[in-house]
Amino acid sequence: MNRLGKWVALCVSIGALAAGGAASAFGDAAGGGSGAAKAPATTEQIKVEKAKGPDAVTVSEAYEKAGKLDKKTVVVRGKVVKVSKGVMGKNWVHLRDGSGDPGKGTNNLVVTTQDVPNVGDVVTAKGTLYKDKDFGSGYKYQVIVEEATVKQ
């Protein structure tokens, strides 16, 4: 890792720790990052009704249609299973709606926002979907929704 990469990783770790989160705030696995960035595994059955409207997608549809939806507005409704506050100037919210495959990581969608929902809230997020988003230093997401508004 070059100097810039190490500096970015250090800043992310400091920001996450200052916000009360884990030192590794996001990462490189399929949907939810790697290591501490992933939302916790759970046996809880989550079933959230799909958002309404022309831009509405389920969590699994966000992955399935990522090529077509890249850089387009999407609306996703899901249960908040993890929030990492104040990392890189935004909050990182993990949503699940009961769709997708936990083994492939397509059951968890990361949304960045200035809003701060609580774990357990069922929310609707509207933002821009990005496919294969690379933040550098090995931090990549297969699918992520950025600059979202999150409402209960």
DSSP file (Angstrom, degrees, kcal/mol; ACC not computed):
  #  RESIDUE AA STRUCTURE BP1 BP2  ACC     N-H-->O    O-->H-N    N-H-->O    O-->H-N    TCO  KAPPA ALPHA  PHI   PSI    X-CA   Y-CA   Z-CA
    1    1 A M              0   0    0      0, 0.0     5,-0.0     0, 0.0     0, 0.0   0.000 360.0 360.0 360.0 133.2    0.0    0.0    0.0
    2    2 A N     >  -     0   0    0      1,-0.1     4,-2.2     4,-0.0     5,-0.2  -0.170 360.0 -94.3 -76.9 176.7    1.4    3.4   -0.9
    3    3 A R  H  > S+     0   0    0      1,-0.2     4,-2.5     2,-0.2     5,-0.2   0.901 125.0  50.3 -59.3 -44.3    1.7    6.4    1.4
    4    4 A L  H  > S+     0   0    0      1,-0.2     4,-2.7     2,-0.2    -1,-0.2   0.922 110.1  50.8 -62.0 -43.7   -1.6    7.9    0.3
    5    5 A G  H  > S+     0   0    0      1,-0.2     4,-2.4     2,-0.2    -1,-0.2   0.903 111.1  47.9 -60.1 -42.4   -3.4    4.6    0.8
    6    6 A K  H  X S+     0   0    0     -4,-2.2     4,-2.3     2,-0.2    -1,-0.2   0.892 111.4  50.9 -65.4 -39.3   -2.0    4.2    4.3
    7    7 A W  H  X S+     0   0    0     -4,-2.5     4,-2.6     2,-0.2    -2,-0.2   0.922 110.9  48.0 -64.1 -44.5   -3.0    7.8    5.1
    8    8 A V  H  X S+     0   0    0     -4,-2.7     4,-2.6     2,-0.2     5,-0.2   0.929 111.9  49.6 -62.0 -45.6   -6.6    7.2    3.9
    9    9 A A  H  X S+     0   0    0     -4,-2.4     4,-2.3     1,-0.2    -1,-0.2   0.900 111.8  48.9 -61.1 -41.1   -6.9    4.0    5.9
   10   10 A L  H  X S+     0   0    0     -4,-2.3     4,-2.7     2,-0.2    -2,-0.2   0.929 111.8  48.6 -63.9 -45.8   -5.6    5.7    9.0
   11   11 A C  H  X S+     0   0    0     -4,-2.6     4,-2.6     1,-0.2    -2,-0.2   0.904 111.8  49.3 -62.5 -41.8   -8.1    8.6    8.6
   12   12 A V  H  X S+     0   0    0     -4,-2.6     4,-2.5     2,-0.2    -1,-0.2   0.921 112.2  48.5 -63.0 -43.6  -11.0    6.2    8.0
   13   13 A S  H  X S+     0   0    0     -4,-2.3     4,-2.4    -5,-0.2    -2,-0.2   0.916 112.9  47.0 -63.6 -43.8  -10.0    4.2   11.1
   14   14 A I  H  X S+     0   0    0     -4,-2.7     4,-2.7     2,-0.2    -2,-0.2   0.918 113.2  49.4 -64.1 -43.8   -9.7    7.4   13.3
   15   15 A G  H  X S+     0   0    0     -4,-2.6     4,-1.7    -5,-0.2    -2,-0.2   0.905 112.3  47.4 -62.4 -42.4  -13.0    8.7   12.0
   16   16 A A  H  <>S+     0   0    0     -4,-2.5     5,-3.3     7,-0.2     4,-0.3   0.914 113.6  47.1 -66.7 -42.6  -14.8    5.4   12.7
   17   17 A L  H ><5S+     0   0    0     -4,-2.4     3,-1.3     1,-0.2    -2,-0.2   0.906 110.6  52.1 -66.4 -40.4  -13.3    5.1   16.2
   18   18 A A  H 3<5S+     0   0    0     -4,-2.7    -1,-0.2     1,-0.3    -2,-0.2   0.843 109.1  51.1 -63.0 -32.7  -14.2    8.8   17.0
   19   19 A A  T 3<5S-     0   0    0     -4,-1.7    -1,-0.3    -5,-0.2    66,-0.2   0.474 123.2-106.8 -83.7  -1.8  -17.8    8.1   15.8
   20   20 A G  T < 5S+     0   0    0     -3,-1.3    -3,-0.2    -4,-0.3    -2,-0.1   0.617  81.8 118.4  89.0  12.3  -17.9    5.0   18.1
   21   21 A G  S   <S-     0   0    0     -5,-3.3    -1,-0.2    64,-0.2     2,-0.1  -0.223  72.4 -69.7 -99.0-169.9  -17.7    2.5   15.3
   22   22 A A        -     0   0    0     14,-0.2    -1,-0.2     2,-0.2    -3,-0.1  -0.474  42.7-117.0 -78.9 155.1  -15.3   -0.2   14.3
   23   23 A A  S    S+     0   0    0      1,-0.2     2,-0.9    -2,-0.1    -7,-0.2   0.837 108.4  60.2 -64.6 -32.8  -11.9    0.8   13.1
   24   24 A S        +     0   0    0      1,-0.2    -1,-0.2    -8,-0.1    -2,-0.2  -0.837  67.2 174.9 -96.8 103.3  -12.5   -0.8    9.7
   25   25 A A        -     0   0    0     -2,-0.9     2,-0.3     1,-0.1    -1,-0.2   0.745  61.3  -2.1 -87.2 -24.2  -15.6    1.1    8.5
   26   26 A F        +     0   0    0      7,-0.0     2,-0.2    12,-0.0    -1,-0.1  -0.957  67.0 169.3-157.3 172.1  -15.9   -0.3    5.0
   27   27 A G        -     0   0    0     -2,-0.3   113,-0.2   113,-0.1     6,-0.2  -0.660  40.1 -70.3-162.7-147.3  -14.2   -2.8    2.7
   28   28 A D        +     0   0    0    111,-0.2   113,-0.1    -2,-0.2   111,-0.1   0.260  69.9 113.7-124.2  12.1  -14.0   -4.9   -0.4
   29   29 A A  S  > S-     0   0    0    112,-0.0     4,-0.6     1,-0.0   113,-0.6  -0.216  82.1 -77.3 -81.0 178.7  -16.5   -7.8   -0.3
   30   30 A A  T  4 S-     0   0    0    111,-0.1   112,-2.4     1,-0.1   113,-0.5   0.874 106.9 -19.6 -43.5 -67.4  -19.5   -8.2   -2.6
   31   31 A G  T  4 S+     0   0    0      2,-0.2    79,-0.4   110,-0.2   112,-0.2   0.798 135.5  39.9-116.7 -41.3  -22.0   -5.8   -1.1
   32   32 A G  T  4 S-     0   0    0      1,-0.4    -2,-0.1    77,-0.1    -4,-0.1   0.174 100.1-113.1-105.3  18.8  -21.3   -4.9    2.4
   33   33 A G     <  -     0   0    0     -4,-0.6    -1,-0.4   107,-0.2     2,-0.3  -0.338  43.9 -65.1  82.7-168.4  -17.5   -4.5    2.5
   34   34 A S  S >  S-     0   0    0     -5,-0.1     3,-2.6    -3,-0.1     4,-0.2  -0.775  84.9 -13.8-120.5 165.1  -15.1   -6.7    4.3
   35   35 A G  G >  S+     0   0    0      1,-0.3     3,-1.5    -2,-0.3    -8,-0.1  -0.171 132.9   2.6  52.6-127.8  -14.4   -7.5    7.9
   36   36 A A  G 3  S+     0   0    0      1,-0.3    -1,-0.3   -10,-0.1   -14,-0.2   0.619 122.7  74.3 -66.7 -12.4  -16.0   -5.1   10.4
   37   37 A A  G <  S+     0   0    0     -3,-2.6    -1,-0.3   -11,-0.1    -2,-0.2   0.769  78.0  91.2 -72.9 -24.9  -17.6   -3.3    7.5
   38   38 A K  S <  S-     0   0    0     -3,-1.5    -5,-0.1    -4,-0.2     3,-0.1  -0.391  86.3-110.8 -72.0 147.1  -20.1   -6.0    7.0
   39   39 A A        -     0   0    0      1,-0.1    43,-0.1    -2,-0.1    -1,-0.1  -0.466  50.6 -87.2 -68.7 149.9  -23.4   -5.9    8.7
   40   40 A P        -     0   0    0      0, 0.0     2,-0.1     0, 0.0    -1,-0.1  -0.265  42.2-110.3 -62.7 144.3  -23.7   -8.6   11.4
   41   41 A A        -     0   0    0     -3,-0.1     2,-0.3     2,-0.0     3,-0.0  -0.472  44.8-179.8 -69.2 145.6  -24.9  -12.0   10.3
   42   42 A T        -     0   0    0     -2,-0.1    -3,-0.0     2,-0.1    -1,-0.0  -0.994  40.1-149.6-148.7 152.4  -28.4  -12.8   11.7
   43   43 A T        +     0   0    0     -2,-0.3     2,-0.1     2,-0.1    -1,-0.1   0.438  63.0 123.4 -97.3  -2.5  -30.9  -15.5   11.7
   44   44 A E        -     0   0    0      1,-0.1     2,-0.7    -3,-0.0    -2,-0.1  -0.359  66.0-126.4 -60.9 132.3  -33.7  -12.9   12.0
   45   45 A Q        -     0   0    0     -2,-0.1     2,-0.5     2,-0.0    -1,-0.1  -0.738  27.9-166.0 -82.0 116.7  -36.2  -13.2    9.2
   46   46 A I        +     0   0    0     -2,-0.7     2,-0.4     2,-0.0    51,-0.1  -0.906  13.9 171.7-106.3 130.5  -36.6   -9.8    7.6
   47   47 A K        +     0   0    0     -2,-0.5     2,-0.4    49,-0.1    51,-0.2  -0.867   5.2 169.5-140.6 103.8  -39.5   -9.1    5.3
   48   48 A V        -     0   0    0     49,-2.1    29,-0.1    -2,-0.4     3,-0.1  -0.959  35.8-115.7-119.0 131.9  -39.9   -5.5    4.2
   49   49 A E        -     0   0    0     -2,-0.4    -2,-0.0     1,-0.1    28,-0.0  -0.373  39.5-100.8 -65.6 140.5  -42.3   -4.4    1.5
   50   50 A K        -     0   0    0      1,-0.1    -1,-0.1    -2,-0.1     8,-0.1  -0.270  41.2-102.6 -60.9 144.4  -40.7   -3.0   -1.7
   51   51 A A        -     0   0    0      6,-0.4     2,-0.2    24,-0.2    -1,-0.1  -0.199  38.9-115.8 -60.7 160.7  -40.8    0.8   -2.0
   52   52 A K        +     0   0    0     24,-0.1     3,-0.2     3,-0.0    -1,-0.1  -0.675  64.6  53.2 -99.8 155.9  -43.3    2.3   -4.4
   53   53 A G  S >  S-     0   0    0     -2,-0.2     3,-1.3     1,-0.1    22,-0.1  -0.307  92.2 -65.8 111.4 169.3  -42.7    4.3   -7.6
   54   54 A P  T 3  S+     0   0    0      0, 0.0    -1,-0.1     0, 0.0    21,-0.0   0.735 128.4  47.5 -68.0 -24.5  -40.8    4.0  -10.9
   55   55 A D  T 3  S+     0   0    0     -3,-0.2    20,-2.1    19,-0.1     2,-0.2   0.383  84.9 124.4 -96.7   3.9  -37.3    4.1   -9.3
   56   56 A A  B <   +a   75   0A   0     -3,-1.3     2,-0.3    18,-0.2    20,-0.2  -0.427  30.3 164.6 -73.2 135.1  -38.1    1.5   -6.6
   57   57 A V        -     0   0    0     18,-2.4    20,-0.5    -2,-0.2    -6,-0.4  -0.968  32.7-122.4-140.5 156.2  -35.9   -1.7   -6.3
   58   58 A T     >  -     0   0    0     -2,-0.3     4,-1.8    18,-0.1     5,-0.1  -0.449  39.2-101.4 -85.4 171.4  -35.4   -4.4   -3.8
   59   59 A V  H  > S+     0   0    0     18,-0.2     4,-1.1     1,-0.2     3,-0.2   0.940 125.2  46.9 -59.1 -47.2  -32.0   -5.0   -2.3
   60   60 A S  H  > S+     0   0    0      1,-0.2     4,-2.7     2,-0.2     3,-0.3   0.878 108.8  54.9 -66.3 -36.0  -31.5   -8.1   -4.6
   61   61 A E  H  > S+     0   0    0      1,-0.2     4,-2.7     2,-0.2    -1,-0.2   0.843  99.8  61.6 -64.6 -32.2  -32.7   -6.1   -7.7
   62   62 A A  H  < S+     0   0    0     -4,-1.8    -1,-0.2    -3,-0.2    -2,-0.2   0.896 111.8  38.4 -59.2 -39.2  -30.1   -3.5   -7.0
   63   63 A Y  H >< S+     0   0    0     -4,-1.1     3,-1.1    -3,-0.3     4,-0.3   0.921 116.9  49.6 -75.1 -46.3  -27.5   -6.2   -7.5
   64   64 A E  H 3< S+     0   0    0     -4,-2.7     3,-0.2     1,-0.3    -2,-0.2   0.853 122.0  33.2 -62.2 -36.1  -29.2   -8.0  -10.4
   65   65 A K  T >X S+     0   0    0     -4,-2.7     4,-2.4    -5,-0.2     3,-0.5   0.141  80.9 119.7-107.7  18.0  -29.8   -4.7  -12.3
   66   66 A A  H <> S+     0   0    0     -3,-1.1     4,-1.3     1,-0.2    -1,-0.2   0.857  72.9  54.4 -55.6 -40.8  -26.6   -2.9  -11.3
   67   67 A G  H 34 S+     0   0    0     -4,-0.3    -1,-0.2    -3,-0.2     3,-0.2   0.898 115.0  39.6 -60.8 -40.6  -25.3   -2.6  -14.8
   68   68 A K  H <4 S+     0   0    0     -3,-0.5    -1,-0.2     1,-0.2    -2,-0.2   0.800 119.6  46.1 -77.3 -31.2  -28.5   -0.9  -16.0
   69   69 A L  H >< S+     0   0    0     -4,-2.4     3,-2.2    -7,-0.2    60,-0.4   0.490  77.1 134.6 -93.1  -4.4  -29.0    1.2  -12.9
   70   70 A D  T 3< S+     0   0    0     -4,-1.3    60,-0.2     1,-0.3     3,-0.1  -0.233  83.3   1.2 -53.2 125.8  -25.4    2.5  -12.6
   71   71 A K  T 3  S+     0   0    0     58,-3.3     2,-0.3     1,-0.3    -1,-0.3   0.712 109.1 118.5  66.7  25.0  -25.4    6.2  -11.9
   72   72 A K  E <  S- B   0 129A   0     -3,-2.2    57,-2.6    57,-0.5    -1,-0.3  -0.845  71.8 -98.6-117.2 156.8  -29.2    6.3  -11.8
   73   73 A T  E     + B   0 128A   0     -2,-0.3     2,-0.3    55,-0.2    55,-0.2  -0.538  43.8 179.8 -73.6 134.2  -31.6    7.2   -9.0
   74   74 A V  E     - B   0 127A   0     53,-2.8    53,-1.9    -2,-0.3     2,-0.4  -0.938  20.9-147.4-131.4 157.2  -33.0    4.4   -7.0
   75   75 A V  E     -aB  56 126A   0    -20,-2.1   -18,-2.4    -2,-0.3     2,-0.4  -0.996  20.7-179.8-125.1 125.4  -35.4    4.1   -4.1
   76   76 A V  E     - B   0 125A   0     49,-2.7    49,-3.3    -2,-0.4     2,-0.5  -0.983  13.9-157.5-129.3 136.0  -34.9    1.2   -1.7
   77   77 A R  E     + B   0 124A   0    -20,-0.5     2,-0.3    -2,-0.4    47,-0.2  -0.947  33.9 132.9-112.2 131.6  -36.9    0.3    1.4
   78   78 A G  E     - B   0 123A   0     45,-2.3    45,-2.8    -2,-0.5     2,-0.4  -0.985  54.8 -85.9-165.2 173.2  -35.3   -1.8    4.1
   79   79 A K  E     -CB  96 122A   0     17,-3.6    17,-1.7    -2,-0.3     2,-0.5  -0.766  43.0-121.2 -90.8 133.2  -34.5   -2.4    7.7
   80   80 A V  E     +C   95   0A   0     41,-3.0    40,-2.9    -2,-0.4    15,-0.2  -0.638  37.1 168.2 -75.6 120.1  -31.4   -0.7    9.1
   81   81 A V  E     +     0   0A   0     13,-2.5     2,-0.3    -2,-0.5    -1,-0.2   0.556  65.2  10.4-109.7 -13.4  -29.1   -3.4   10.4
   82   82 A K  E     -C   94   0A   0     12,-0.9    12,-2.7   -43,-0.1     2,-0.4  -0.949  55.8-166.4-163.0 144.6  -25.9   -1.3   10.9
   83   83 A V  E     -C   93   0A   0     -2,-0.3     2,-0.6    10,-0.2    10,-0.2  -0.990   2.7-168.4-135.2 127.0  -24.9    2.3   10.9
   84   84 A S  E     -C   92   0A   0      8,-2.4     8,-2.9    -2,-0.4     3,-0.5  -0.964  24.8-149.0-111.8 112.7  -21.3    3.6   10.8
   85   85 A K  E     +     0   0A   0     -2,-0.6   -64,-0.2   -66,-0.2     6,-0.2  -0.591  61.3   0.7 -90.4 140.9  -21.5    7.4   11.6
   86   86 A G  E >  S+     0   0A   0     -2,-0.3     2,-0.6     1,-0.2     3,-0.5   0.728  75.6 152.1  67.4  28.0  -19.2   10.1   10.4
   87   87 A V  E >  S-C   90   0A   0      3,-1.9     3,-1.2    -3,-0.5    -1,-0.2  -0.828  80.4 -12.4 -94.6 121.9  -16.8    8.1    8.2
   88   88 A M  T 3  S-     0   0    0     -2,-0.6    -1,-0.2     1,-0.2     3,-0.1   0.840 131.1 -56.3  56.6  34.9  -15.4   10.2    5.4
   89   89 A G  T <  S+     0   0    0     -3,-0.5     2,-0.3     1,-0.2    -1,-0.2   0.631 123.1  75.8  77.9  14.4  -18.0   12.9    6.2
   90   90 A K  E <  S-C   87   0A   0     -3,-1.2    -3,-1.9    -6,-0.0     2,-0.4  -0.952  78.5-107.7-148.8 168.0  -21.0   10.6    5.8
   91   91 A N  E     - D   0 113A   0     22,-3.2    22,-2.0    -2,-0.3     2,-0.7  -0.837  24.4-144.6-101.6 138.9  -23.0    7.9    7.5
   92   92 A W  E     -CD  84 112A   0     -8,-2.9    -8,-2.4    -2,-0.4     2,-0.5  -0.908  20.1-171.3-108.7 110.8  -22.8    4.4    6.1
   93   93 A V  E     -CD  83 111A   0     18,-3.3    18,-2.9    -2,-0.7     2,-0.5  -0.884  12.7-150.3-111.3 129.5  -26.2    2.6    6.5
   94   94 A H  E     -CD  82 110A   0    -12,-2.7   -13,-2.5    -2,-0.5   -12,-0.9  -0.879  17.8-168.0-100.3 124.3  -26.7   -1.1    5.8
   95   95 A L  E     -CD  80 109A   0     14,-2.8    14,-2.6    -2,-0.5     2,-0.3  -0.889   9.9-178.5-114.9 143.0  -30.2   -2.0    4.6
   96   96 A R  E     +C   79   0A   0    -17,-1.7   -17,-3.6    -2,-0.4    12,-0.1  -0.995  12.6 175.8-135.1 143.0  -31.9   -5.4    4.3
   97   97 A D        -     0   0    0     -2,-0.3   -49,-2.1    10,-0.3     3,-0.1   0.343  62.0 -94.7-125.0   2.9  -35.4   -6.2    3.0
   98   98 A G  S    S+     0   0    0      1,-0.4     2,-0.2     9,-0.4    10,-0.1   0.309  93.6 107.2  98.5  -8.1  -35.4  -10.0    3.1
   99   99 A S        +     0   0    0      8,-0.1    -1,-0.4   -51,-0.1    -2,-0.3  -0.523  53.0  44.7 -95.8 169.3  -34.3  -10.4   -0.6
  100  100 A G  S    S-     0   0    0     -2,-0.2     7,-0.3    -3,-0.1     3,-0.1  -0.139  86.8 -72.7  89.0 174.3  -30.9  -11.5   -1.9
  101  101 A D    >>> -     0   0    0      1,-0.1     5,-1.8   -41,-0.1     4,-0.9  -0.934  25.3-157.6-114.7 113.4  -28.5  -14.2   -1.0
  102  102 A P  T 345S+     0   0    0      0, 0.0     3,-0.5     0, 0.0    -1,-0.1   0.856  95.2  58.6 -57.9 -34.6  -26.5  -13.9    2.3
  103  103 A G  T 345S+     0   0    0      1,-0.2    -3,-0.0     2,-0.1    -2,-0.0   0.808 113.1  38.0 -64.9 -30.0  -23.9  -16.3    0.9
  104  104 A K  T <45S-     0   0    0     -3,-0.9    -1,-0.2   -74,-0.0   -73,-0.0   0.464 111.3-118.8 -98.2  -4.3  -23.2  -14.0   -2.1
  105  105 A G  T ><5S+     0   0    0     -4,-0.9     3,-0.7    -3,-0.5    -2,-0.1   0.649  79.8 122.2  76.4  14.7  -23.6  -10.8    0.0
  106  106 A T  T 3 < +     0   0    0     -5,-1.8   -43,-0.2     1,-0.2   -42,-0.1   0.242  56.9  72.8 -94.8  14.8  -26.5   -9.6   -2.2
  107  107 A N  T 3  S+     0   0    0     -6,-0.5     2,-0.4    -7,-0.3    -9,-0.4   0.404  90.2  63.9-102.2  -0.1  -28.9   -9.4    0.8
  108  108 A N    <   -     0   0    0     -3,-0.7     2,-0.5    -7,-0.2   -12,-0.2  -0.990  62.2-167.1-132.4 124.9  -27.3   -6.2    2.2
  109  109 A L  E     -D   95   0A   0    -14,-2.6   -14,-2.8    -2,-0.4     2,-0.4  -0.958  13.0-144.2-117.7 127.0  -27.1   -2.8    0.6
  110  110 A V  E     -De  94 144A   0     33,-0.5    35,-2.3    -2,-0.5     2,-0.4  -0.748  17.6-172.9 -90.7 134.1  -24.9    0.0    1.8
  111  111 A V  E     -De  93 145A   0    -18,-2.9   -18,-3.3    -2,-0.4     2,-0.4  -0.992  12.8-148.4-126.6 130.7  -26.3    3.5    1.5
  112  112 A T  E     +D   92   0A   0     33,-2.7    36,-2.8    -2,-0.4     2,-0.3  -0.840  33.8 147.4 -99.8 142.0  -24.3    6.7    2.3
  113  113 A T  E     -De  91 148A   0    -22,-2.0   -22,-3.2    -2,-0.4    36,-0.1  -0.975  57.0-126.5-161.0 163.6  -26.2    9.6    3.7
  114  114 A Q  S    S+     0   0    0     34,-0.6    35,-0.1    -2,-0.3     2,-0.1   0.566  87.3  94.1 -91.4 -14.4  -26.1   12.6    6.0
  115  115 A D        -     0   0    0     33,-0.4    -2,-0.2   -24,-0.1   -24,-0.1  -0.366  69.1-143.6 -74.8 158.3  -29.2   11.3    7.7
  116  116 A V        +     0   0    0     34,-0.1     2,-0.1    -2,-0.1    -1,-0.0  -0.746  21.3 179.4-128.6  83.8  -28.8    9.1   10.9
  117  117 A P        -     0   0    0      0, 0.0     2,-0.3     0, 0.0     6,-0.0  -0.370  28.6-113.9 -76.3 164.7  -31.4    6.3   11.1
  118  118 A N    >   -     0   0    0     -2,-0.1     3,-2.3     1,-0.1   -38,-0.3  -0.740  32.6 -96.5 -98.8 147.6  -31.4    4.0   14.1
  119  119 A V  T 3  S+     0   0    0     -2,-0.3   -38,-0.2     1,-0.3     3,-0.1  -0.421 115.1  31.5 -57.7 132.3  -30.6    0.2   13.8
  120  120 A G  T 3  S+     0   0    0    -40,-2.9    -1,-0.3     1,-0.4   -39,-0.1   0.120  89.5 125.9 101.1 -19.4  -34.0   -1.5   13.6
  121  121 A D    <   -     0   0    0     -3,-2.3   -41,-3.0   -42,-0.1     2,-0.6  -0.421  57.9-136.3 -68.2 145.2  -35.8    1.3   11.8
  122  122 A V  E     +B   79   0A   0    -43,-0.2     2,-0.3    30,-0.1   -43,-0.2  -0.944  40.1 171.3 -99.8 120.2  -37.5    0.5    8.5
  123  123 A V  E     -B   78   0A   0    -45,-2.8   -45,-2.3    -2,-0.6     2,-0.5  -0.797  36.4-130.2-129.7 164.9  -36.6    3.3    6.2
  124  124 A T  E     -BF  77 151A   0     27,-3.2    27,-2.5    -2,-0.3     2,-0.4  -0.988  25.3-164.1-116.7 125.2  -36.8    4.4    2.5
  125  125 A A  E     -BF  76 150A   0    -49,-3.3   -49,-2.7    -2,-0.5     2,-0.5  -0.923   6.3-170.7-113.2 133.1  -33.6    5.6    1.0
  126  126 A K  E     +BF  75 149A   0     23,-2.3    23,-2.3    -2,-0.4     2,-0.3  -0.984  33.5 111.6-124.6 121.2  -33.4    7.5   -2.3
  127  127 A G  E     -B   74   0A   0    -53,-1.9   -53,-2.8    -2,-0.5     2,-0.5  -0.895  65.8 -61.0-164.8-168.6  -30.0    8.1   -3.9
  128  128 A T  E     -BF  73 146A   0     18,-2.2    18,-3.0    -2,-0.3     2,-0.3  -0.830  43.8-139.3 -98.9 125.1  -27.7    7.3   -6.8
  129  129 A L  E     -BF  72 145A   0    -57,-2.6   -58,-3.3    -2,-0.5   -57,-0.5  -0.650  17.6-167.6 -82.9 135.1  -26.7    3.7   -7.3
  130  130 A Y  E     - F   0 144A   0     14,-3.1    14,-1.9    -2,-0.3     2,-0.4  -0.986  10.0-146.3-123.8 135.6  -23.1    3.0   -8.3
  131  131 A K  E    S- F   0 143A   0     -2,-0.4    12,-0.2     1,-0.2    11,-0.1  -0.824  80.3  -0.2 -98.6 137.1  -21.8   -0.3   -9.6
  132  132 A D  E    S-     0   0A   0     10,-2.8     2,-0.4    -2,-0.4    10,-0.2   0.914  81.9-171.8  51.8  52.8  -18.2   -1.4   -8.7
  133  133 A K  E     - F   0 141A   0      8,-1.6     8,-2.7    -3,-0.4     2,-0.5  -0.646   5.1-162.6 -79.5 125.9  -17.5    1.7   -6.6
  134  134 A D  E     - F   0 140A   0     -2,-0.4     6,-0.2     6,-0.2     3,-0.1  -0.948  17.4-178.9-116.0 115.7  -13.8    1.9   -5.6
  135  135 A F        -     0   0    0      4,-3.3     5,-0.1    -2,-0.5    -1,-0.1   0.391  50.7-112.7 -91.0   2.4  -12.8    4.2   -2.8
  136  136 A G  S >  S+     0   0    0      3,-0.4     3,-2.1     1,-0.0    -1,-0.3  -0.111  92.7  70.8  87.5 169.2   -9.1    3.2   -3.1
  137  137 A S  T 3  S-     0   0    0      1,-0.3     3,-0.1    -3,-0.1    -1,-0.0   0.754 130.7 -58.8  54.4  28.6   -6.9    1.4   -0.7
  138  138 A G  T 3  S+     0   0    0      1,-0.2     2,-1.0  -111,-0.1    -1,-0.3   0.515 101.2 134.2  84.3   5.0   -8.8   -1.9   -1.5
  139  139 A Y    <   +     0   0    0     -3,-2.1    -4,-3.3  -111,-0.1    -3,-0.4  -0.774  28.2 154.5 -94.0 101.1  -12.2   -0.5   -0.4
  140  140 A K  E     - F   0 134A   0     -2,-1.0     2,-0.4    -6,-0.2    -6,-0.2  -0.929  29.4-158.2-130.0 150.4  -14.6   -1.5   -3.1
  141  141 A Y  E     - F   0 133A   0     -8,-2.7    -8,-1.6    -2,-0.3     3,-0.2  -0.995  15.2-150.8-127.2 132.7  -18.4   -2.2   -3.3
  142  142 A Q  E    S+     0   0A   0   -112,-2.4   -10,-2.8  -113,-0.6     2,-0.3   0.910  93.4   5.0 -63.0 -42.4  -20.1   -4.2   -5.9
  143  143 A V  E    S+ F   0 131A   0   -113,-0.5   -33,-0.5   -12,-0.2     2,-0.3  -0.992  73.5 164.3-144.0 136.1  -23.2   -2.0   -5.4
  144  144 A I  E     -eF 110 130A   0    -14,-1.9   -14,-3.1    -2,-0.3     2,-0.5  -0.987  28.0-140.3-148.5 148.2  -23.6    1.1   -3.3
  145  145 A V  E     -eF 111 129A   0    -35,-2.3   -33,-2.7    -2,-0.3     3,-0.3  -0.964  30.0-164.7-111.3 122.5  -26.2    3.9   -3.1
  146  146 A E  E     + F   0 128A   0    -18,-3.0   -18,-2.2    -2,-0.5   -33,-0.1  -0.693  56.4  13.8-112.0 159.7  -24.6    7.3   -2.4
  147  147 A E  E    S+     0   0A   0     -2,-0.2   -34,-0.2   -20,-0.2    -1,-0.2   0.860  86.1 169.1  51.4  43.1  -25.8   10.7   -1.3
  148  148 A A  E     -e  113   0A   0    -36,-2.8   -34,-0.6    -3,-0.3     2,-0.5  -0.473  37.7-135.8 -86.9 153.7  -29.1    9.3   -0.3
  149  149 A T  E     - F   0 126A   0    -23,-2.3   -23,-2.3    -2,-0.2     2,-0.5  -0.919  23.2-157.2 -99.3 137.1  -31.9   10.8    1.7
  150  150 A V  E     + F   0 125A   0     -2,-0.5     2,-0.4   -25,-0.2   -25,-0.2  -0.970  15.6 174.0-123.1 121.5  -33.2    8.4    4.3
  151  151 A K  E       F   0 124A   0    -27,-2.5   -27,-3.2    -2,-0.5    -2,-0.0  -0.950 360.0 360.0-129.3 146.9  -36.7    8.7    5.7
  152  152 A Q              0   0    0     -2,-0.4   -30,-0.1   -29,-0.2    -1,-0.1   0.450 360.0 360.0 -83.2 360.0  -38.8    6.6    8.0
